[in-house]
Amino acid sequence: MAEPVDLDRLVCFALYAASRAVINAYRPLLDEVGLTYPQYLVLLVLWERGPQSVKALGTALHLDSGTLSPLLKRLEAAGLVRRERQPGDERSVLIMLTPAGSELESAARDIPYRAACARSLPLAELDELRTSLVRFTTAVTGGQPTTADEGVR
């Protein structure tokens, strides 16, 4: 007979708790710029990479279209992005920043730094954790890492 599962020893629970804690730490900072955490992630991709297809955004954020589409509709209603069908392929939709979406970057640029500093965690330690998590995700999914091996963001 298998031993009972100890919740506090499960990696999946530690990751779940850490994810919720990070999102809660970001919430007041994102409230200042009027964004939710998922909206912020979409904008980060667009600020960094420029216009993206819905498929490319979904891949970058590990989100399916059923989750991403309502999120994009809310960002569009807020005037931060616009959706445009690709000529020649009506199924492909390009997402691009509006001027208001572009301007928001300057107000949101330092949020990751402020979140890290508010918790008094050394940036080197956070970068090491991020690298380990990317490696862990790659091992669990059997795929290639999807985030660049750069510093903490």
Summary of the structure (lengths in Angstrom):
residues: 153
radius of gyration: 17.6
end to end distance: 44.6
largest distance: 61.4
contacts: 361
relative contact order: 0.11
helix: 63%
strand: 11%
